[in-house]
Amino acid sequence: MALSRRNLMMGGLGAMTAGLFSASRTVSAEATRPPKNLILVLVYGGWDVTYLFDPKPGLASVDVAPGTRETVGGIPIFTHASRPNARAFFEAYGQNATVVNGIQVQSINHPDCTKRILTGTASETNPDVGAIAAYELAADLPAPYLVLGPTAYTGPLASIAARTGTLTQVKGLMDPALALPRADSSYPRFTPDATEASLITDFVKARAERERATRGAAGYNARRIDDFVRSIDRGESLKGFAGAFGNDFSFTLDLRVQIDIALRAIQDGLSQSVHLEATFAPWDTHTSNDLQAVLFEDLMSALKLLADELTARPGKQAGSKMIDETVVAVVSEMSRTPKLNEAMGKDHWPVTSALFFGGGLPGGRVLGATGDDLEALPVDFASGAPAGDGTILQYSNLVSSLLGAVGVDATSYLPNAEPFHALLG
């Protein structure tokens, strides 16, 4: 009989099934890069890549905003005087950045595209790249995978994730007095002192060991019990890292606040992977596509702040900076159609772009390509250049290579996805 959370009568930081992957939790010799932190920025809603990453001026087949295609920091981008933040980012960090164009997500549905660009699969029950990296590289940290936006997939690795979210899970774990209120407020909340908390923890662990002795000595049940016990310890140790969140660690829509939290969490040894998301930003511009200019300006300003901070803050290795030890991946689940619709907006398009910087990845590069109709072109996976006999770059190839970029062998998670080798240089 398989155990359930109800059988164990336990709660906490996610008594879920990270153990499902225990049997295959090895890093092969193919993952030759040293481990890196991962900061993933999700631009949910679908950006118009022609505004910046994939310039298409002068084509009758593509409606573009005013601007000029020029090379900044070694990367061809689309610029305009009204969009100074985009230029400022690439002037400062283009030589450390890689743009990947022509990523095929094979859908025009937001949820389907999002799970594909994050997990490399078509299933929301699979873990995303941040969860995998955290589990493989730093499962014993207090909150290996810190999720600061609502759109992340942890699947069977949920126990290594801590979410701020609208329900403020992290706040409740750090300070029980701030947990969700009781419906009946006439009774005071029970807050155990240190001795009582220790007794409760000992009881819960003893109960888990009794379950292990009766029906969980090996196999799936044993892995669930082990994972649950580890989650208790992580939940307790998380309380000692409240300083990494500052005075207010509530759910926030502000990407800049999330950046500050993310960097402190990594610096203080709280997390290895962080998911950032400018939640509810109106990127889904079916009307008034010119709003993309405003959104890109805000995004690139925030990314420059992130790059500035990573460059200024010391890394863990002597003489290094955080940017040397951290890969930043900026993705959107889809792009916009080449042509404007009747509402002067653009609809969903299944070919998107991504931006990477930091972590020792080569920079000043554009990999992948699209044609005059914004369709994905086949590319050589070794060089990233267009090739008539090449392969269309799929979302699974991108996720596989991103895992390799942070030092994780993706074979156990994406066995049929060839990495996009060009990303690693």
C-alpha positions, 0 to 999 in steps of 0.5 A: 500500500502506497503511503499518502500525506493523510496516512502520515498526518503530516504537513509542512514544506511539501511532503511530496515525491522528490524521491521519485527521481532518486534512483536516477539522481546521478550526474554523468560525465556529459555534464562537464560544467561546474555547478552554477546558480540559476535565475530564471526570469519568465516573461509571461504573456508572450513578447514580440521578439521583433521589438528587440531580439529578432529585428525584421525592419523593411519586410512587407511580411512583418509589421514592426515598430519604429526603429533601427537594426544595429549591433550593440555589444556584439549583438544585432538588436532593434533600437529606437531613441524612445527605448534607451533601456534596451540599448543600455543593457546591451551596451553594458552586457552584450559581450556577456549575453547570448540571444537565441532566436527561432525556438519552436514551442509547437503551441499558441496556448499560454499554459501549454507553451509555458510548461513546454518552455519551462519543463522541456516537456508537454506535461505540467506534472514534470519539474521545470528547469529550476526545480531540476537544477535545485534538486540535482545540485543543492537539495539540502539547502533550506529552500533549494528552489525559491519561487517568487512568481506564480508560474513554476512547475515542481512536479515530483520535486515539490518538496525542494521548492519554497513559494512566496506566492499569494498564500505566502508559504515562506512567510508562514514557515518563518513566522507562524504568527503570520500564517493563515488566520483561523476562521474562529478568532475567539481562541488564541493561536497556539505558538509552541516554545522551543521545547514544545517545538522540539517535542512536536518535531521528534513526534512527527519524525518518530511517526514517520519511522514507525511507518517506515518499519511497517510498510516503508522499508524500501522502494517508493514508500521509503523514498517518500518517507525520507523526502518528508523527513528532509522537508521537516529539517529544511522547513526548520532551517529556513527560519534561520534565513529570514534575513535573506528576505528583509523585513517584508517577504510577501508576494510581490509583483515588482521584478526589482523587489524579486531581484533583491530577494533572489540575490540575497537568498543565493548569497546567504545560502538559502537557495540555488535556483530562483524563479522570477516573474513580473506577474500580471504585466500585460504582455498579451497584446492582442490590442495596442501592440505598441505597449510592448515598447513600454514593457520591454523598457521596464524589463530591460531596466530590471535586467540591467539592475540584475546584471549590475548587482550580479557583477558587483556582489562577490561570489562564493569562490575567492576573487569571483563575482556572482555573475561568474557563478550564476546563469540568468535565463530570460524566456517568454512562452511565445511571441506575437504574430508577424502582422498586426490584427484589426485591433492594432495588436498581435496574436499568439505565435509559436516561435519565440526567443530567449536571452542568457547571460552570466555563468561563464557562458560565451557572449556577444552572440545570436544563435538560432534564426527565423525567416522573413515570415518569422518562422523557425529556421533549421540550425546546426546545433553545434554552431547555432548557425542556420543550416539547410540540413540542420534541425528546428530548435525545439523547446526541449532542446533549449531546456536540455542545454540550459540544464547543461549550462548549470552543470546538470546532465539532462539525460534522466529528465529529457532522454530524447532531447539533444542539447542545443550545444551551441549555447555552451560555446 
